[in-house]
Every structure is written in structure tokens, then in C-alpha cells.
Amino acid sequence: MQLKFGDMVHILSKLHDVAESKRTALRSRLQAMQKEGFPSGLNPGKGVKFSYTLNHLFKLVFAFEFLRMGITPKRSIELVEANWDTLEATVGKLHNAWRQGAIFESYVWVVNIDGLSDLRNSSSSRPPRLWHVSLPTLASLRDFDEDTPDRLMGFNFGRIADLVFDELEELQRSGRGQISDNFPKSQGGTRDEHS
């Protein structure tokens, strides 16, 4: 499915309940990310129109989830790009489930971000980490290893993906695109553990 910039704004606005009067601010954030070369593969030059793919959309969906948590745009982009293979496999698995009308599993993505990392001793400072856990695992933090940070943030991606796929289906019904049967890495999956 090829999406236009307006489609991206529409989907992200619905996902984050952005007021109509604030959509210009959302557009500005998208354009700022685009100027930084994110999502990758979208910089054809000034004034050139281009289409977004489902990969581009979901990279932005993840980045905006991190922005919503208060993570800086730069770190949000870094987290998505550094973890895209794993994130893409999860999207593919959920896409398959959605196409079959299945109820989504609870895909919770957990991230540790240390906003004070620049003040810490280099030996205790850790780079941001992102991993997938199930809700039962999240409820039982004893299953995490000793390297698990004390402060974690997370979001239920199963619910988010469901909303995004519903919006894509609505675009398809309105004749603005066709959702591909072969979402990239749709045969892949993720492990239900942290890594």
C-alpha cells in the first residue's frame, strides 16, 4: 500500500487523538523527522512528492509512541532504526493475525531510557534498550535478569497495531490503496522474552 503524507497525518492523528486544530503541529513533527532522513529512504529532494510504504508508516508509529513517552525525537529515531528488524517482524506477525481476523496477542514493548545518562559514570551508563515481553512476564519482573534497569516504560503494541490496521482498512475501503498480502517479514515473529 502506498500512502501519502496526508494519510500518515490522518493515521497518526487518529492513533494519538490529535485535535483537528493541532494537526499542523503534528505535520511539523513529521516534516522535522523527514529532514533528519527518517524514516530511511524518503529523501528524494525538495519539492518532490513521494509515497510512504507500510514500513515507513510503522517506523513512524513506533517513533511517535516513543515521543509520547517523552523520549526525544533523536533517541526515538535511534531506537526504531537500531531495532527495526525485530520491530518489523512483530508488525508482520500481527499483520498476519489481523488478516485472519485473529485476536492480537499482547505485544508489549518495553524500553529503558536514562535521561541522566550523560551525568553517570561511564561504567554505569547504559545505552537505551528495547525488548518485547508478554503481559504475564511484565507482571512478573522477577523473570528479568540482573541487568534489567530499575526504570522501564512500555506500550501495548497489539492494541496500537489493531488501530493502525483498522485505519488502513478504512483507507482501502475508500479506494485509496490496497493492503498487501505480503507485509515485509510477515512470516517472522518475535521471541516472548527480553534479549
C-alpha positions in Angstrom: 0.0 0.0 0.0 1.3 3.4 -0.9 0.4 6.2 1.4 0.5 10.0 1.0 1.7 12.4 3.6 -1.9 13.3 4.4 -2.7 9.6 5.1 0.2 9.5 7.5 -1.0 12.6 9.3 -4.6 11.1 9.4 -3.5 7.8 10.9 -1.1 9.3 13.4 -3.7 11.8 14.4 -6.3 9.1 15.0 -3.9 7.0 16.9 -2.9 9.8 19.2 -6.3 11.6 19.4 -4.8 14.8 18.0 -7.2 17.6 17.9 -8.0 19.0 14.4 -6.6 22.4 15.4 -3.3 20.7 16.4 -2.7 18.7 13.2 -0.4 21.4 11.8 1.9 20.8 14.8 1.8 17.0 14.0 2.7 17.7 10.4 5.6 19.8 11.5 6.9 17.0 13.6 6.7 14.6 10.7 8.5 17.1 8.4 11.2 17.6 11.0 11.8 13.8 11.2 11.8 13.7 7.4 14.5 16.3 7.3 16.6 14.1 9.6 16.2 11.3 7.0 13.6 9.4 8.9 12.1 7.1 8.0 15.0 6.0 5.9 14.6 6.0 2.1 12.3 9.1 2.0 14.5 12.0 0.9 14.1 12.4 -2.8 14.8 16.2 -2.8 12.9 19.4 -2.1 9.5 19.7 -3.7 9.4 16.1 -4.9 6.3 14.1 -3.9 6.7 10.6 -2.7 4.8 7.7 -1.3 5.1 6.1 2.1 5.1 2.3 2.4 3.8 0.3 5.4 7.4 0.0 6.6 7.6 3.8 6.7 4.2 4.1 8.5 5.2 1.6 11.2 8.6 3.2 11.7 6.7 6.4 12.4 4.1 4.7 14.6 6.9 3.4 16.8 8.8 6.7 16.8 5.6 8.5 17.8 5.0 6.1 20.7 8.4 6.9 22.0 7.7 10.6 21.6 4.5 10.2 23.5 6.6 8.7 26.4 8.7 11.9 26.4 11.7 10.4 24.6 13.5 13.0 22.4 13.0 12.8 18.6 16.7 11.9 18.1 16.5 9.0 20.6 13.2 7.8 19.3 14.6 7.6 15.8 17.7 5.8 17.0 15.6 3.3 18.9 13.5 2.5 15.9 16.4 2.2 13.4 18.5 0.1 15.8 15.7 -2.3 16.5 13.8 -2.3 13.2 14.4 -5.9 12.2 12.8 -7.1 15.4 10.0 -4.5 15.3 9.3 -5.3 11.6 9.0 -9.0 12.4 6.4 -8.2 15.1 4.4 -6.0 12.7 4.5 -8.8 10.2 3.2 -11.3 12.7 0.4 -9.0 13.8 -0.5 -8.2 10.2 -1.0 -11.9 9.5 -3.1 -12.3 12.6 -5.2 -9.2 11.7 -5.8 -10.5 8.1 -7.1 -13.8 9.6 -9.4 -12.0 12.0 -7.5 -13.3 15.0 -7.4 -11.5 18.3 -4.0 -10.0 18.8 -1.6 -11.3 21.4 -0.4 -8.9 24.0 2.7 -7.5 22.4 4.2 -5.1 24.9 7.4 -3.3 24.0 9.5 -2.2 27.0 12.2 0.4 26.7 14.7 1.8 29.2 15.8 5.3 28.7 18.0 7.1 31.1 17.6 10.9 30.7 20.5 11.4 33.2 23.0 9.1 31.3 25.3 12.0 30.5 25.8 12.6 34.2 26.6 9.0 35.1 30.0 7.2 35.5 30.8 5.7 32.1 30.8 2.2 33.7 27.2 2.6 35.0 25.7 4.3 31.9 23.8 2.0 29.5 22.5 2.6 26.0 18.7 2.6 25.5 17.4 -0.9 25.3 14.1 -2.2 23.7 12.6 -5.6 24.1 9.4 -7.4 23.7 7.6 -9.1 26.7 4.3 -10.7 27.2 1.9 -9.2 29.8 2.4 -12.1 32.2 6.2 -11.6 32.0 5.8 -7.9 32.5 3.6 -8.5 35.6 6.4 -10.8 36.9 9.5 -8.7 36.8 11.4 -11.5 38.7 11.8 -13.2 35.3 14.1 -10.3 34.1 17.8 -10.6 34.6 20.0 -8.6 36.9 20.8 -6.2 34.0 17.2 -5.1 33.9 17.1 -1.4 34.7 15.1 0.0 37.6 13.0 2.3 35.4 11.1 1.0 32.4 8.5 2.4 30.1 6.3 0.4 27.8 3.3 0.3 25.5 0.9 -2.4 24.3 1.7 -2.7 20.6 -1.0 -5.3 19.9 -3.7 -2.7 20.6 -1.8 0.0 18.6 -1.3 -2.2 15.6 -5.0 -3.1 15.6 -6.0 0.5 15.4 -3.5 1.2 12.6 -4.6 -1.8 10.6 -8.3 -0.7 11.0 -7.4 2.8 9.7 -5.5 1.2 6.7 -8.6 -0.9 6.0 -10.7 2.2 6.0 -8.4 3.8 3.5 -8.6 0.7 1.4 -12.4 0.8 1.5 -12.4 4.4 0.4 -10.4 3.3 -2.7 -7.1 4.9 -1.6 -4.9 1.8 -1.6 -4.7 -1.9 -1.3 -3.1 -3.5 1.8 -0.5 -6.1 0.6 -0.9 -9.7 1.5 2.9 -9.9 1.9 3.9 -7.4 4.5 7.6 -7.5 4.9 8.8 -10.2 7.2 5.2 -11.3 7.7 6.3 -14.8 8.3 8.6 -13.7 11.1 7.9 -13.3 14.7 9.5 -12.3 17.9 10.5 -14.2 20.9 8.4 -13.7 24.0 11.4 -12.8 26.1 13.8 -10.0 26.6 17.2 -10.1 24.8 
